[in-house]
Amino acid sequence: MKKMITICTLAFLGAKGNAQMKDITLTLQPTASYNWFDKNTAIEDGIMYGGRVGFGFGEAIELRAIFEKSADLKNTVDGLNFFSDDFVTNFSSRSVDIERIGGEFKANIPTRGTFVPYFTFGAGVQKLEVDIAAIGAPANQRKSEQIYAQVGLGTQIKLGERLFLNLEAKNTVFNMNPASVLFQDGQDQGDIENWLNDNRNTRMYNWSALAGLQLYLGGRSPEEMSALDEAYRNKFSGGQSGLKLIIEPVGSFINFDNETNLRDTYLLGGKVGFDLNQYVGLRGYYYQSTRNEEISTDWDDLAMYGVDFIAKLNVSRGLVPYINVGGGYLNVNTNSYVGKNGLTGATSGYFAKGGLGLNIPLGRNFEVFGDASLMFTSDRNSDDLQNTISPEELRQHTMYTAGIRFQLGKKAADTDKLLRNEVDQKVAQETQIYQDRIDQLESELSQAYKNNDTQKAVAIIEEKKELERRIETNQEPKAVVLKAEKLQESRIQMTPKELGEMIEKVIQGVDEESRNPQSIDDRMDRLERLLLEVNSGAYRENLSPMRQEDASQRILDKLNELDRKIDKNTERINNLGGNVQNQDKTTVITTGSQPATIVPQVVQQPAETKVTTDAIGTTSLASENPEKAVATGFVMNEGFSVFTGIAVADEVAMTIGVRGNYAFTGSPFKFMPDAYLAPGKNTGFGINANVAIPFSVDAGVILNPYVGVGVGYNQAAGQSTFSPNLILGTSFNVLGGKLFADYTAHNFIDIHRLSIGYKLNF
């Protein structure tokens, strides 16, 4: 109970934190853990310390190498009630040294909140060393090794910009012989042998609670990345963004371990998968071996298929190194395959592999690549793999792969357009600040008119005109001042009589314009400019103080009159708005004395009913009017498709076929029956009924990926089966979205079919 409480507390403890760094990062982490060993290991609970170093690929994915070492652990018989009192009394506890070296996959969940949870899984080799010498004899170290697997759950707490505290609960699983820890020279081993005979459970579970300080080097925090930053990064890392469909024809060579009966061979095949972002991707693959260590289409009786995880170590447009980790199944036809000895065959089995590679881009959508990997298999049968104890049971092979990569994805955002938008946004923000201040000055200016306060009105008008000039010219204040200074240099010389006549003419012109549909704001603007010139502009020196005050008062009277007219119209609009709130009429308010005009609203046209399909593929009958209706229970014929491709089993055959496409109103599911021929020496055929569900992604050229299941009879490429089907495919955002490609597994592993086709609208 104490152990479970401690683990749960560490697993769910959280404090304020944020997500990890973007881009490629180097991660460093010292660790310490407290371990509760399985009692059958005969090792007491204690502390282990170590470190992790690896790479982060964006915010979510990390790959790390692990090293852990024990600190003063001892073997023990406590808790093992089987042994006699004499054995326990004479048992001498010895130091047990444990080292673990391995690799780990870490998946972060970027929550941007209090908790930053993550989970891990990994594997490696555990080295165990114990002194088995008799009491008083020289040391005699017994060494053993075990293969282990780990899973973990934890949370991160942000301590600094790049420093995080990790708290984690882990379970380490391995197989071992307890005698490797308890055995001692010179001791009666009868009790141990009896215990081992009665206790055949060699599976050990080692729970631990771990803490570590994780440091990120390189990359940037997601909060530091603007849309423009993202666009430039995508532009200079391949020109694409988001999810990308990857198609790779490849060739490989495997140098098999000499301890196996497998012959070195070339293989030809292909990979299909997705790059989930700029850093990581998944690939499913199928390879078929060729005979006589030659590259040809003379196929041998060995094939391999599986899944790889790809992690790029940079995102430039130049050479890009990458890591690949994966596994799969090595399928040997035991009835016909001839092994290395020329007499017997070999067995099928699972494999794991990992290695390094290099991408060489030749264009935005075209790359060549090559990698070298270590591949591991076991001599145990597939149903006995879980009992593997030592790495000595594994067989190591070397695999070399080269191929061509075609990638289809969303084109990166236009950096020029984003830059213009960012500049426009900043200008709009500055303009809004100026406009808010102008609105405030308008209110203050209206009050100054009512109070006949010439000085305040002039000061407000000066500030208002300055702000309006800034909005119109987008100039800095200094530039505007220089422009104003230049205007001051050109002054108009007028006699007092001429100036008075001009003022009278302006006021008279404003009165005449009131009979026309002219904006009140325009007229007030002319008067405000005149008031400004009379009190602080070019005309001021031509006026005596008395004439200046008289001219200002006449202008203020006219401005006050126009301001009251604005208030009156505003009041009329507000009153009218409450009365006609629910009427289907439009009211036009004029600025003069004309009556308001009532305009009938346009009559709404009858709505049309259309068959529509939404983003996730749900087909419905919808009306364009506000009241939408969806009909259910109808099967919609969406036309049929023609396709071609290949079927791969014992042989490889070309396929040509047709497919129906049916949708159900009110449902996202699609019914896709198909039939095909596989012409050749032994002509085959297939008839299938599949149901698929599409899902929407924002991935540019990839339009609607879909997955589905079905059933059918297929006789192609040397295999015949009536079995379930598994289908995975997508349509493309080209040719009107009618182009598609998919992969179908018949009976999951018997027949593999790749197809590309085009949907016709009839």
N, C-alpha and C positions, 0 to 999 in steps of 0.2 A: 504493500500500500504506500509506504514511504517513497519507493522508487517511482510509482505512477504519479503521485502528487508532484514530485520534483520535476518530472518530465513535462507534465501538462502545464505547470507554472512557467517553465522556460519556453515552451512552444507557443504559448498564447500571451506572454508578457509583451507589452508594446509601449512605445513612447513616440513623440512626434518625429516623423521621418518623411523622407521623400524618395522618389524613384532613383535608379542608378543613372550613370553617365550614358550619354549617347555616343555613337561612333565606336571605334575599336579602342579598348582600354586594356592595360596591363593591371592585373589584380594581385596583391600581395596580402597574406593573412597569417599571422601567428595564431596558434590555437592551443587550448587546454581543455581536457575533458575528464569527466569522472565516469568510470565504466563499471557496470554490473555484469560480471561474467556469468554465463550459464554454469550452474553448480557442477555439471558433469565435466567441465573443462578442468576441474581441480585447481583453478587459479583464483586467488582472492581478489575482491573488488579493489579498484585503485585508480590512479591518475595516469593519463597518457598526455604527452605534449607533442607538438609538431608544427607544421605549416602547410600552406597551400599557395601555389602560384599558377597563374593561368591567364586567360584572355576573356574579356567581356565583349559580346557582339550586340551592341545596342543596349537597350534597357533591360531586356528580358532574359537573354541567354548567356551563360558562362560555361567555359570548359576549363577544368583545373587539374593539375597534378597534385597528389596528396602524399605527405610523409607524416607518419606518427610513430612515436617511440614510447615505451612504457617507462614508468619511474618507480623503481623499488617495489616491483610486484613479486609475490612468492606463491609457490604451490601450497595447497592445503587439502585436508580431508574433512574439514568442518562441513557439516550438512550432508555428508555421505554416511548414512547410518548403517551401511552394509558391513563395514569392516569390524574386525574383532578388536577388543580392548587392547590386546597385546600389540596388534599392528599399529593402532593409533598411538600407543605409548612410545613405540620405538621409531615412529615416523619422524624423519628429520626434514623440516621445511627448508627448501632451497629457493634461491632467487630464480625468477623466470623473466627472461628478456623477450619482449615482443616488438617487432617492427612491422609496419604496414606501408607498402608503396603501391600506389594505384592512380586511377583517374576518376573524375567525377563530373557529372553534368548537373548544372544548377539552373533552375528556372525561376526567375523573379516574377512577382505579380505587381506591376507598378500601380499602386493605389492612390498615390499623391495625398495620402491621409496619414492617420496616426500609425497604422500598421503597414509594414512592407513585408508581407509573407513571402516565403519561397519554399520550394521542395527540391531535394537532391536525390540522385541515384548514381551509383558508381560501382566499380569492381577493382580488384587488385590482388596482390600476393601478400600473405602474412607470413613472416618468418618468426619461428619460435625456437628459443634456445634455453636449455635447462641443464644444470650440472647433475649427472646421475652417478657420480663416484661414491664409493662407500665412505663411511665416516672415517676420517683420518687419512684417506687416500688422496693422491693428486687429482686435481680437477679433471673431469671427463665430460665435456660439453656435448650433449645430444642436440642436433639441429633437425628441424622439420619445417616443411612449408605447406601452407594451405591456400587455396583460392577462396577469396571472400567476395561477397556482394553487400552493398549498403543502400539503405533508403533513409531519408531524413526529412524533417519538417521544421521550419524555423521562421524567425522574424528578424528584421534589421531595424536598428535605431540609429538615426543620423546624429553623429557627434560633431561633424564639421562638413565643409564643402565636399571633401572627398574621403572622409573617414566615417566608417559605420561600425557599430557594435552588432555582431551576429550572436543570437541565442538559438540553439538548435537541439532537437531530440533526434537521435539516430538509432537504428537497429542494424547490427552487422551480423551476417549469417555466414557460417563456414562449417565444413565437415572436418573432423579430426579424430584421432585415436587417443582416448584419455591416457593410455599407457605411456604415451610419449612424454607426459608430465609427471606421472606418479612413479615410474620405474626408477629404482635405485640399485646399484650393485651391492651385493652382500646382504640383501634383505630377502626374506621369504616372500616370494611372489605369488604364493597360493591364493591369498585373499584377492589380489588384483586380478588373477586369471579367472577366478570364480565370478568376480564382479563383472568383468568384461563379457563372460559367457552369458550372464543374466541380463546385462544392459547393452543391447545392440544399437542403441540410439547414438549415432555419431554426429547428428545435426546439432550445432551449437548456435545459440542466440545471445548476442552481446549487446545489451542496451547501454546507451551512454547519453549524457547531457554535456553539451559542448558550448564553449564561448570563444569568440575570436574577434580581433580587430581587423577589419578589411579596408585596405587602402586602394583607391583607384588612381592610376596614373594614365594621363592622356584622356581624350574625349572631352565632351562638354556636357554640362547639366542641361536637361530638356528645357528648363526655363530660359536658358541663354539662346536657344535656337528660334529665330524668327522665321516666318514663312519664306522670306527672301534668303535667309541662310540655308534653309532646307532645299530651296530650288537650286541655288548655286552648287550645293553638295551633290544633288542628283545629276546636275548638268555635267559635272566633272568626274562622275563616277559611273559612266555608262550611258547617261542621257535618258534613263528610265527611272520610274519610281513605283512603289507599291508592289503588289503581287505580280509575279511574272511566270508565264508558262514556259517550261524548259523542255526541249527535245534534243537528245544527244545520240547519234549513231556512234558506236564505239567498237574498239578492238582491244583484246587483252591477251596477256601471256601469264601463265601460272607455273612457277617452279615448285613442284610439290616436294614435301619432306621425304627424304630417302627411307624413312621408317614406314611409309605407307606404300600401297601397291598402285597408287594413282600415277598415271603417266603425265609428264610435262606436256602442256598443250596450249595452242592458241584458241581463243574464243571470239566469236563475233556476236553482236547483239545491239541493244539500245537501252537508253534510259529515258524516262518521262517523269516529270515532277514539277515542283514549284519552287521559286525563290520567294520566301515569305517577306523579305525586305532586302536591303542592300548588303546584308551580312550573312544570313543563314538561309538554307534551303533544304528540301527533301527530294530524294530521287528514288523511284522504283525502277528496277532493272531486270533484264532477262538476257543471259548469254548462253550460246550453244557452242560446244567445243567442235573443233575440226580434227580430221585424222592426220596421222603421221607428222605432227608438229609442223604443219604447213597452213598458210592462210588460204583457204579455199571454201567452196560450198559443199565439200564432201564431209557431211556432218558425222561426228562421232556420237557415242551413246552416253554422253555426260553433259549436263546442263546445270546452270546455277541461277538463282533468282533471289532477290532480297531488297532491302531498303538501306540507303545511305543518308546520313546527316552531313551536310556541307557547311563549313564555317570559314568565311573569307577573312584573311588577316589584314587586308586593307580594302579600300573602295575606290582606288584611282582608276583612270583609263589606261594605265600602263600594265606592267606585269603584276599579277595578283596571286600571291601564294594562298593556299587554303588547306584546311584540315578536313579529312573525311573519316567518319566513324559509322559503322553499321554492322549488319549481319544478315543472314539468310539461310538458304537450304541448298546443299550440293546434291543434285539428283543424279544417281548413277543407275543405268539400266542393268540390273544384276544378271539378267538372262543373256545379255549379249556383249557387255563390256569386257574387254580383255585387259588385264592389268599389266603392270610393269614387268612382271616375271613371265609374261606370255602364256600363263597357264590358268590362273584364277582371276576372278574379278575383284571388285571393291564394293564397299558398302556406302549407302547414302547417309547423310547426316547434316546437322546444323553447323554453321560456322559463324565466327565473329571476326571483324577486321577493322583496321584503322591505319591511316597513313597520311602522307603529305603530297600536295600537288601544286600545279602552277597553271593559271589561266593566261592566255595570250590573246588580247582582243584584236580583231581584224576589222571591226566595224561596230556600229551601235547595236546590232542584233546578232552578231556573228563572232564566235571565239573558237580557238583551238585550245586543248588542254591535255595534260598528262599527269599521272600520279603513280606513286609506288606505295604499296600497302603490305602489311603483315597480316596474314590470315591464319586463324587458329581453328583446328578441329579436334575432336576427341575420339579415342578408340572405343569408347563406350557406346552402346546402343542409344538411340534417341530417347527411349523411355527410361534410361538409367543415367542421363546426364546430371541430374540433380544430386547424384551421389559422388560426383567428382571431388577428390580430396586435394591432390597435389598438382602443381603445374607440370610435373613430369609426365602426367597423363595426356597432356596436350601435344598436338603436332603442329609445327610452325611451317607455313608456306609463304612464298613471296609472290605477289601479284603486281603486274605492271599494266597500266591502262592508258590509252590515248584515244581522243575522239574530237568530234566537232560539236559545238554547242550553238543551237538556235534558240533565241529567247524572244518571247512575245509579251509585251507589257505596255503599261501606260507611259506615254512620253512625259518626260519631266516638265514641270511648269515653266512657262516663258519668263525668264529672269528679267528681261527688259520690261515686260508688262507689270510684273510684281514690283519692280523698282519705281515705275511711274505711279502705280497705285499707292505705294508707301509714301512717295513725295506728295501726291494729291491728298492723302489722308492727313499728313502733317499740316499742309496748307489749310485744309478744311478745319482742323482743330484750332489753328491760330485765328482763322476767320471767325469761327464761332465765339471765341473769346472776345474779339473786337465787337462782334454783333451784339453780344450780351451787354457790353458796356454802352454801346450806342442806344440800346433799348432803355437802359437806365437813364442815360442823358436825356432822351426824349421826354421821359416823365418829369425830370427836373426842369427841362426847358419849358414845358407847358406851364409849370407852376410859376416860372419867372415871367412868362407873358402875362399871366393873370395878375401878378404883383407889380407889373410895369418896372421890373428891375433890369435896367439896360446893361449894367456892368456884368451881372451874373449871366444874363442871356448871352452876351458877347463871349464870355469865358467858356460857357458850355458849347456854343457854336464852334469856337476855335478847336476845342478838343474833339468835337464830333466830326468836323471836316478833316482833321488830321487822321482820325481812325478810318474814315471813309476812303481817304487817299491810300492808306496802307492796304485796305482790302482790294481796291481797284488795281494797284500797281504791284502788290506782293513785295514791296520794298521794305528794307529795314528802316527804322526811324531816322537814322542818320542821313540816308539817301533822300528821304522825304524832306527833311529840313533843308538840305542843299537845294532841292528844287524850289522850296518856298523862298529861300534867300534870293534865288535868281529872279523869281517873280517880283520881289520887292525892289530889285534894281531897276525894273522898267515901270516907272510911275507916270500916271496920266495927269497932266496939268490942266485944270478947269477953273473958270471963275466961279464965285459963289452962286451967281445967278444961273449959270449953265448947270451947275451941280443940282440946284433946287429943281430946275425944270426936268432934269433926268430922273430924279427921285419921284416927282409927280407922275412922270410918264410910266415908270415901272409900276407904281401902285395902280394907275389907271388901267394898264395892260393886264394886271392880275384880275381886276374887276371884270374886264371884258372876257377873259378866259373862263370865268366862272359859268358863263352861259354855254360853254362847250364841254363835251365829255372829257375834260382834262383832269388829271390826277391832282388832288389837293396837295399831295406831298411835293409834286413838282413846283407848284406855285409857292409853297412855303419855303422850298429850297432856294428859289430865286430871291425871296425877301430876306432870308437868313444871310445869304451871301452879301446882299446890299447892306444889311445891318452891320455885318462884320467889316466891310470896307469903310463905312462911315465912321466907325469907332476905332478901328485899329489898322485899316488898310491904306490904300493909295489916296483916298479922298480926304483923310482926316486933316491934313495940313491946310486944305483949302476952306475949312469951315471954322467959324468962330464957335466958342463953347455953346452960345445960345442957339445958333443954327444947328449945331450937332445934336443938342438935346431935343430940339423940335423935330428934326428929321428922324431921330431914333424913336421918338414917341409915336410918330405917324406910322412907322414901320411896325412897331410893337402892337399898335391898335389893329392893324390889318392881320398880323400873325395871330393875335388873340382871337379875332373873328373866325379865321380859318380853323383854329384849334377847337373852338366851340362847335363848329360844324362837324368836325371829325367825331367829337364826343356824342353829338346828337345822332349821327348815322350809326355809331356803334350801339347806342341804346336801342335804336329801332331794330337793328339786326337781332339783338339779344331777345327783345320782346317777341319779335316775329318767330324766332326759332322755337320758342316754347309752344306757340299756337299751332304750328304746322308740322310738329314733330312726327306725326303718324300719317301725314297726307302724302299722296303720290304726286307732288308738285314741286317745281323749282322756282324760287323767288329771287329776283334780281334787284338789288338795292342800288340806286343811283346816287351820285354825289350832289346833284342839284335839287330842284324842287319838283321834278317829274315824279308821278306816282309809280309805285312799285309794279313791276310787270310779272304776271303769273304765266308760267310756261308749262304746258302739259308735259308729263314724263313720257318717254318713249315706251310704247307697248312692248312687253317682253314676247319674243318669238317663241313658238312651240319648240320644245326640246326634242332632239333626236336621240334615239336609243342606239347604242353602239356596243359591239363585242370588244371588251378590253382585257388586257393581260397586264397585271401589275409587275413590280420589280422582282418579286419572288416567284412569279409564274402562276399566280391565281387568276383563272379566267372567269369573267362575270359579264352579265348583261347590265349596262349602266346607262342612266339617263343624265343628260347634261344640266337639267334643271336642279334647283337646290334639294329636291327630294329624290335621292338616289334609291334604286331598287336592284336587288341581286336575285337572279333566278337560280334555282338549284335543281339538280336532277337531270341536267342535260349533258350529253356527250358532244364535245365540239371537235369536228374534224379539222386539224390544222395542216393538212396536206401530207404528202409522203416524201421520203428522202431516198436518194440513190447514194451508195457508198462503195468504196473499195478499200482493200487493206491486205493484211497477212494474218494467217493463223499459224501458231507455233505449238508443236507437241513433239512427237517422235520425229516429225519432218517439218518442213516449212512450206506453206502453200499460200497462193494468192486467193483473195476472196472478192466476189462481186455480188452485191445484193441490194435489196430495197427494204425500207422501213416505214411503217405507219406512225403517225403522230396524232395522238388524241388527248384532249384536255377535258377536265370535268369542271363545270361551273361551280364556284364556291369552294374549290379545292386546289392546292398547289401541285398535286400529283399528275404525272403524265404517263399515259399508257403507250408503250413503244414496241409493238410486235415487229419482228424482222425475219427475213428469209434470205439465204445467200447460197451461192455455189462456190466451190473451191476447185476450179478446173486444174487438170494435170494428168499425170499417168494414172493415178487412182482418184477419179473425180469424187469430191465430197460435197456435202451440203449441210445446212443447219436451219432449223426453225425454232424461234424463241419468242417468248412473251415476257417482256420486262416492264416494270413500273419504276419510274424515277421521280425524284423530287429535286427541282433546281433551287439554288440559293444565290442571292445577290452579293456581288463583291464590287468594290471600286478599284478596278484593275485595268483600265484602259482597253486594250485589245481583247482581253478576256471578258466575255459578256455574261454568260450564265453557266457557271459550273453546275454539274448535277451528279448525283449518286443514285444507284438503284439496285434492285434485286429482281430475279425472275427465275424462269425454268424453261428448259428446252432440250431438244434432241440435236446433237451435233456430231457429225462424222467428217472429220477433216484432219489433215496433217498426220495421218497414221493412227489416230485415236477415234474411238466411238463412245459416246456417253449420253445418257439421259439423266440430267442432273440440274441442280440449282446454278444460277449465274450471279455474278457480282459485276456491276458496271460502274465506271468512273469516267467522266468526260466533261466537255465544255463546248459551248458555241462561241464564235469569235465576232468581234465588233468590226467585221469587214463584210462586204457584199450583202449589206442589209441584215447582218446577223444570221444569215442562213448557212454559213459554213460551220461545220462541227468536226470534232475529233474525240474518240473515246477508246477506252480499253475495257475488254470484257474477259473475265476469268470464268470458264466453264468448269464446273465441279472444283472450282478454286485453284487447282494446280494441274489438271489434266490438259486443258487446251487454253492457250492464251491468244486473244484476238485483238489486233489493233486496227482501227478503222478511221477513215476520213471521208466526209460526205458533204452533200449539199441538199437543203430542204427546198422542195418545190411547192408552190401555193395552189395545188389542185390535187 
